[in-house]
Amino acid sequence: MRTAMASLRVGMVLSGARGLAARARLLAVYLSFSAGASVVGLLTTLFMVRHVAPEQFGRLAITLGALMIANAVIGFGADTLVAINKAKLDAQGYAVFRRSYSHFALMIFVMGQLVAVPVWLSGIVDSLVLLVPLMALLKFFVSMASIEYVMDQRAVAYGLVQLLTAMAASVVTVALVLWVSPKAESRIVALMLADAALLVVRYGVKPTVVASWRFDREAFGRIARFGAPLMLSVGPAYLINEVDKVVVAQRLDLASAGIYGAACTIAGFMLTFITALLNTAVPKLMAALTEGREPPTRVAIRYVIRFCGLSIVFAALFLAAYTLAAGHLLPARYTAAIPIVYVLVAMMQWRSAYVVIGTVTDYYGMTTEKLIGCMLAAAIALGSNLLLIPRFGLLGAAFGTGLAYMALAAWLMLALARRPLVPHTV
């Protein structure tokens, strides 16, 4: 009996070790390709700061911020359903869902483009607003393809597509900036062309995901009911992520917004690791929640500890490397961005906690709770930026977003602990 028990324990240890090794390899694949894509993006940013005026960089940052809102609108804030249904439905059921969701996005895109034209004609916003709906539609399908790769654990395919897309966008950006126009439009068009090429590779010239469009009232209704609270959270989510840039532009100037945007781009390398780690964790996290062997709060806490621990280690390594290279990366007119990166990376650790807890609450359809949390976090982001930026400048902006994510993660964890949970699917 003792021998049998000992053998069982050894088998469990070996099985656990093999599982950890497999997850480590998966993370390494995601991280290596994501890091490659981020390095390409960083090099593109360094190229742009040398060839594009800070004002144009500010236009680009504000447009990409508006794209965040448009992304949520196109998918009605329900893109998490792709991962949930991929985990819970069979192949045929998922194919039906994917087509319905794609048709839903196309319908929203048409309405969004009809709104963008009169908004531009009013003269209130930049002409780049005309491209935002199409950019958002492309990003919707790119996001769907990425989630499918992740849930199928096709890390190499996902990584290759991500890296090649970043390289294509970089090459086109350099060509357009040097030979056409050193303006924000060049980067926007390059990003759109790269996304379009990715979708052709993934779905073909005649994608089945959008074939035979029809208005499916029942499916659209289910998607809308799930996504309605998330749609309402678009405004608060925009404030959380972009109010720092807007307040910097208003309270300081557009050049300061460009400097802050450059700092955010460099610090965005940290988001590469967070995304890679999330891609590694989501299939296992969804499986653990589906099995239901542990309370959701325990699952969430366990993954948050692991996730944040790895995130902090990577942040320390990244900042060490950045300290050695910062003086050589940025030209003189952007040197004010150097200390901002440290604060941005440090405060991103709260975002690491949020993405794990948010994945768990999405699994259970807790979209109303997320809406309340986003509203609370948005109020904190807006208030802290208005208070801190006039006093501390760009450093205050970097702190404001981190405080918002800290509040959002805490609220969702509290909601997860208090709510009766039923797995959600559409």
C-alpha positions in Angstrom: 0.0 0.0 0.0 2.8 2.4 0.9 4.6 1.6 -2.3 1.4 2.3 -4.3 0.8 5.6 -2.5 4.3 6.6 -3.1 4.1 5.8 -6.7 0.9 7.8 -7.0 2.5 10.8 -5.4 5.5 10.5 -7.7 3.2 10.3 -10.7 1.2 13.3 -9.6 4.5 15.3 -9.1 5.7 14.3 -12.5 2.4 15.1 -14.1 2.4 18.5 -12.5 6.0 19.1 -13.6 5.1 18.1 -17.1 2.1 20.5 -17.0 4.2 23.4 -15.8 6.8 22.7 -18.4 4.2 22.7 -21.1 2.7 26.0 -19.9 6.2 27.4 -19.7 6.9 26.4 -23.3 3.5 27.9 -24.4 4.3 31.1 -22.6 7.8 31.2 -24.2 6.3 30.8 -27.6 3.7 33.6 -27.0 6.2 35.9 -25.4 8.9 35.4 -28.1 6.6 36.2 -31.0 4.8 39.0 -29.0 8.2 40.4 -28.0 9.3 40.3 -31.6 6.1 42.2 -32.7 6.6 44.7 -29.9 10.2 45.3 -30.8 9.0 46.0 -34.4 6.4 48.4 -33.0 9.0 50.0 -30.8 11.4 50.5 -33.7 8.5 52.0 -35.7 7.8 54.4 -32.9 11.4 55.4 -32.7 11.4 56.0 -36.4 8.3 58.1 -36.2 9.5 60.3 -33.3 12.5 61.2 -35.6 10.4 61.9 -38.6 7.0 62.9 -37.3 6.2 66.1 -35.4 4.9 65.7 -31.8 1.6 67.3 -32.9 1.1 64.5 -35.4 2.0 61.9 -32.8 -0.7 63.5 -30.6 -3.2 63.2 -33.4 -2.3 59.5 -33.8 -2.6 58.9 -30.0 -6.1 60.5 -29.9 -7.3 58.6 -33.0 -6.2 55.3 -31.6 -7.9 56.2 -28.3 -11.1 56.8 -30.3 -10.6 53.4 -31.9 -10.9 51.8 -28.5 -14.4 53.1 -28.3 -15.2 52.1 -31.8 -13.8 48.6 -31.2 -16.3 48.1 -28.3 -19.2 49.5 -30.4 -18.5 47.3 -33.4 -18.6 44.1 -31.3 -21.1 45.6 -28.9 -18.6 44.9 -26.1 -19.2 41.2 -26.3 -16.0 39.9 -27.8 -15.4 37.8 -24.7 -18.2 35.6 -26.1 -15.8 34.3 -28.7 -13.6 32.7 -26.0 -16.6 31.5 -23.9 -18.4 29.9 -26.8 -15.2 28.5 -28.2 -14.7 26.7 -24.8 -18.2 25.5 -24.3 -19.7 24.8 -27.8 -19.0 22.1 -30.3 -17.5 23.0 -33.7 -20.9 23.3 -35.5 -22.4 25.4 -32.7 -19.4 27.7 -32.6 -19.5 28.2 -36.4 -23.1 29.3 -36.2 -22.3 31.7 -33.4 -19.3 33.1 -35.2 -21.3 33.8 -38.4 -24.1 35.5 -36.4 -21.6 37.6 -34.5 -19.8 38.6 -37.7 -23.1 39.7 -39.3 -23.9 41.7 -36.2 -20.6 43.5 -36.4 -21.1 44.3 -40.1 -24.5 45.9 -39.3 -23.0 48.0 -36.5 -20.2 49.1 -38.9 -22.6 50.4 -41.5 -24.4 52.4 -38.8 -21.1 53.7 -37.4 -19.9 54.9 -40.8 -23.2 56.7 -41.4 -22.6 58.6 -38.1 -19.0 59.3 -38.8 -19.6 61.4 -41.9 -21.9 64.1 -40.4 -19.7 64.2 -37.3 -16.7 65.0 -39.6 -18.7 67.5 -41.6 -19.6 69.4 -38.4 -15.9 70.3 -38.1 -15.8 69.3 -34.4 -13.3 66.4 -34.9 -10.3 65.5 -36.9 -10.8 64.0 -40.4 -9.3 60.8 -39.2 -12.7 60.0 -37.7 -13.8 58.8 -41.1 -11.4 55.9 -41.0 -12.2 54.8 -37.4 -15.3 52.6 -38.2 -13.4 50.7 -40.8 -10.4 50.3 -38.6 -12.7 49.0 -35.8 -14.3 46.4 -38.2 -10.9 45.1 -39.2 -9.8 45.0 -35.5 -13.0 43.1 -34.7 -12.2 40.3 -37.1 -8.5 40.4 -36.1 -9.5 40.0 -32.5 -11.8 37.1 -33.3 -9.0 35.3 -35.2 -6.6 35.9 -32.4 -9.0 34.5 -29.8 -9.6 31.4 -31.9 -5.9 30.8 -32.2 -5.5 31.2 -28.4 -8.4 28.9 -27.5 -7.1 26.2 -29.9 -3.7 26.7 -28.3 -2.1 27.3 -31.7 0.6 29.5 -30.3 3.0 29.3 -33.2 0.3 30.2 -35.7 -0.9 33.1 -33.5 2.6 34.3 -33.0 3.6 34.2 -36.6 0.5 36.1 -37.7 1.1 38.7 -35.0 4.8 39.2 -35.9 4.3 39.3 -39.6 1.4 41.7 -39.2 3.5 44.1 -37.1 6.4 43.8 -39.7 4.0 44.6 -42.6 2.6 47.6 -40.8 6.1 48.8 -40.0 7.4 48.5 -43.6 4.3 50.3 -45.0 4.6 53.0 -42.3 8.2 53.7 -43.2 7.4 53.9 -46.9 4.4 56.2 -46.4 6.1 58.5 -43.9 9.3 58.9 -46.1 7.7 59.0 -49.5 4.1 60.2 -49.1 3.5 62.2 -45.9 5.1 62.4 -42.4 1.6 62.6 -40.8 -0.6 60.5 -38.6 -2.6 59.3 -41.6 0.4 57.3 -42.8 0.5 55.2 -39.7 -3.2 54.7 -39.7 -3.3 53.5 -43.3 -0.4 51.2 -42.7 -2.1 49.6 -39.7 -5.3 49.0 -41.7 -3.5 47.4 -44.6 -1.6 45.1 -42.3 -4.9 44.0 -40.6 -6.5 43.4 -43.9 -3.7 41.2 -45.1 -3.9 39.2 -41.8 -7.6 38.6 -42.4 -7.0 37.4 -45.9 -4.5 34.9 -44.6 -6.9 33.7 -41.9 -10.2 33.7 -43.6 -9.5 33.9 -47.3 -10.5 36.4 -50.0 -14.1 35.3 -49.6 -14.4 34.7 -45.9 -17.2 32.3 -44.8 -17.6 34.2 -41.6 -19.4 37.0 -43.4 -21.0 35.0 -46.3 -24.8 35.0 -46.8 -25.5 37.9 -44.6 -28.9 37.9 -42.9 -30.6 39.6 -40.0 -30.9 36.9 -37.3 -33.1 38.6 -34.8 -32.8 35.8 -32.1 -29.0 35.6 -32.3 -28.6 39.4 -32.4 -30.9 39.7 -29.4 -28.8 37.3 -27.4 -25.6 39.1 -28.3 -27.2 42.5 -27.5 -28.4 41.4 -24.1 -25.0 40.1 -23.1 -23.2 43.1 -24.5 -25.6 46.0 -23.5 -24.0 46.6 -20.1 -20.6 46.4 -21.7 -21.7 48.9 -24.4 -22.7 51.3 -21.7 -19.3 50.9 -20.2 -17.6 52.1 -23.4 -17.5 55.7 -22.1 -16.1 54.8 -18.7 -13.6 52.4 -20.3 -12.4 55.2 -22.6 -11.9 57.5 -19.6 -9.9 54.8 -17.8 -7.5 54.3 -20.7 -7.5 57.6 -22.5 -8.5 60.4 -20.2 -4.8 60.9 -19.2 -3.9 61.7 -22.8 -6.9 64.0 -23.3 -6.3 65.9 -20.1 -2.6 66.2 -20.9 -3.5 67.7 -24.3 -6.0 70.1 -22.7 -4.2 71.2 -19.5 -0.7 71.1 -21.0 -0.4 71.1 -24.9 -0.5 68.8 -27.9 3.3 68.5 -27.9 3.1 67.2 -24.3 0.4 64.7 -25.5 2.9 63.5 -28.1 5.6 63.1 -25.5 3.3 61.2 -23.2 2.0 59.1 -26.2 5.6 58.1 -26.9 6.1 57.1 -23.3 2.9 55.0 -23.4 4.1 53.3 -26.6 7.4 52.3 -24.9 5.7 51.2 -21.7 3.3 49.2 -24.0 6.0 46.6 -24.2 4.9 45.6 -20.7 1.4 45.0 -22.1 3.0 42.5 -24.6 4.0 40.3 -21.7 0.6 40.7 -20.0 -1.1 39.7 -23.2 1.2 36.7 -23.8 0.7 35.5 -20.2 -3.1 35.9 -20.6 -3.1 34.0 -23.8 -1.3 31.2 -22.0 -3.6 31.2 -19.0 -7.1 31.7 -20.6 -7.6 28.1 -21.9 -6.6 26.6 -18.6 -8.5 29.2 -16.6 -11.7 28.5 -18.7 -11.2 24.8 -18.2 -10.9 25.2 -14.5 -14.1 27.3 -14.3 -15.9 24.8 -16.5 -14.9 21.8 -14.4 -16.2 23.6 -11.3 -14.0 21.7 -8.8 -13.1 24.9 -6.9 -15.0 28.0 -6.0 -14.5 30.7 -8.6 -13.0 33.1 -6.1 -10.3 30.5 -5.3 -9.5 30.0 -8.9 -9.3 33.7 -9.5 -7.0 34.3 -6.5 -4.7 31.5 -7.5 -4.3 32.8 -11.1 -3.9 36.4 -9.9 -1.0 35.4 -7.6 0.7 33.5 -10.4 -0.1 36.1 -13.0 1.0 39.1 -11.1 4.1 37.4 -9.7 5.4 36.7 -13.2 4.3 40.2 -14.4 6.3 41.9 -11.6 9.4 39.8 -12.5 9.2 40.8 -16.1 8.6 44.4 -15.2 11.8 44.5 -13.2 13.8 43.0 -16.0 12.2 45.3 -18.6 12.9 48.4 -16.5 16.5 47.3 -15.9 17.1 47.0 -19.7 15.3 50.3 -20.3 17.5 52.1 -17.8 20.5 51.1 -19.8 19.0 52.0 -23.2 16.7 55.0 -22.5 19.3 57.6 -23.2 19.9 56.1 -26.7 16.3 55.4 -27.7 14.8 58.9 -27.6 15.8 62.1 -29.4 16.3 65.3 -27.4 12.7 66.6 -27.9 11.3 63.4 -26.4 13.6 63.0 -23.4 10.9 64.2 -21.0 9.2 60.8 -21.7 12.0 58.8 -20.0 10.9 59.0 -16.3 7.2 58.5 -17.3 7.9 55.0 -18.5 8.9 53.8 -15.0 5.6 54.9 -13.5 3.5 53.5 -16.3 5.1 50.1 -16.1 4.8 50.0 -12.3 1.1 51.0 -12.4 0.4 48.4 -15.1 0.7 45.7 -12.5 -2.9 46.6 -11.4 -3.9 45.9 -15.0 -2.4 42.4 -14.6 -4.7 41.7 -11.7 -7.7 43.1 -13.5 -7.4 41.0 -16.7 -7.5 37.8 -14.7 -10.4 38.8 -12.5 -12.2 40.3 -15.5 -11.9 37.0 -17.4 -13.5 35.1 -14.6 -16.4 37.6 -14.2 -17.0 37.6 -18.0 -17.3 33.8 -18.0 -20.2 34.1 -15.6 -21.9 36.9 -17.6 -21.3 39.5 -14.9 -21.5 42.4 -17.4 -23.6 44.6 -15.1 -21.0 44.3 -12.4 -18.3 45.2 -14.8 -20.3 48.3 -15.9 -20.5 49.5 -12.3 -16.8 48.8 -11.8 -15.9 50.7 -15.0 -18.0 53.7 -13.9 -16.3 53.7 -10.5 -12.8 53.4 -12.1 -13.6 56.1 -14.7 -14.6 58.5 -12.0 -11.3 57.8 -10.2 -9.3 58.1 -13.5 -10.9 61.4 -14.4 -10.7 62.9 -10.9 -7.1 61.8 -10.3 -5.9 63.1 -13.6 -7.6 66.4 -13.2 -6.0 66.7 -9.7 -2.6 65.3 -10.4 -1.7 66.5 -13.9 -1.8 70.3 -13.1 0.5 69.6 -10.1 2.8 66.8 -11.2 2.5 67.0 -15.0 3.0 63.8 -17.0 3.9 61.8 -13.9 0.4 62.6 -12.5 -1.2 61.2 -15.7 0.8 58.0 -15.4 -0.5 57.5 -11.8 -4.1 58.2 -12.6 -4.7 55.3 -14.9 -3.0 52.8 -12.5 -5.3 53.9 -9.6 -8.3 53.3 -11.8 -7.3 49.8 -12.6 -6.6 49.1 -8.9 -10.2 50.1 -8.1 -11.6 48.1 -11.0 -9.8 44.9 -10.0 -10.9 45.3 -6.3 -14.5 45.9 -7.2 -14.8 42.9 -9.5 -13.1 40.6 -6.9 -15.7 41.8 -4.4 -18.5 41.3 -6.9 -17.2 37.8 -7.7 -17.2 36.9 -4.0 -20.8 38.1 -3.4 -22.7 36.9 -6.4 -24.3 33.5 -7.1 -22.6 32.2 -10.2 -24.1 30.5 -13.2 -21.8 29.9 -16.3 -22.9 32.1 -19.3 -23.0 31.3 -23.0 -24.7 32.7 -26.0 
